[in-house]
């Protein structure tokens, strides 16, 4: 069970940072290990000769996050969820740049979570996954956000429910639907 927001030191730090943004280094120190774990997980799904390193991915995501002056950080889960979204966008941008450099050559491949992957395949084109998530978001922004938070953010059902202010039953139901929908979408693109 995640800590209560008033007892989580990172939440307190986020709230202080919103009031006085002079020391963002303290926030990085507080969440660095968690962001590094996320980056490691993302890059393990990538091809072995990927040019981004986990440290570079964390630093790029952090730079994008710390520039967010209009974000009202609610708690650690909110920050990690937004960080996961930033990392996803960095990886997609990188994949697009590589694809453009190769004039449509080899796209980045990413291994899917076992719950999300079709049974016949364990990896998927990152651009195809991003496209499928975008289409899912057009149908249901909440379902796409749940996938982002669970798959890319590594958050558990309870944390996602608290972050989105919905019940755990709703998160579980929508996560199940989104996985099935994405499986069909990705199977159709294969």
Phi, psi and omega in degrees: 000131182293152180295152177295142185307324183284348180256351181275117182298329179292321177299314179300319179296318178299318179294319177296320181296325177296324180283321184219092187281029184279339184233070179289344180299323180298322178295315179302316179298324183288328186246001186303312183299320180293317178294322179296321177297318177299313181298317177302316181297317179299312187286338173294334179278346182276172177293156188293335181262025179300138185275343177277140175254154181307318180298317179296321179296316178299312183295319178296316179297317181297318178298322177292323183287318186290339176281352181286097182272341183260006180273130176263089183297124182270319182191182182299317181299321178297314180298314180295322177298317179290324177297319178298319178296319179297317179296319178302315181294322177297314180295321178294316177301319179296316179297319178296318180296317178296317179297320179293320179299325182265008179055051177085016180292226185284128177272161176297140176248141179226136179280133181275154170304141183304328180287336185262332187287141170298152185298330183278347184226144178247355176224163184212154176294125182300323178291324176294318178297317179298318178297318179295319177295323177296316178295321176298319179297329177292328179276318182207102180299322181295318179297318179296320179294321178298316178298314180302313183290321181282309186283308183274326182272342180069018182280148177279171184303316182297318180294319178296317179300315180295318181294319182268357179059049176226170182284157177295328178297320178294317178299313181300314181296314183288327176297316178298313179299312183298319178299315180295317181297315180294322178301314179295317178300313182289326176295321179293332179278342184287000000 
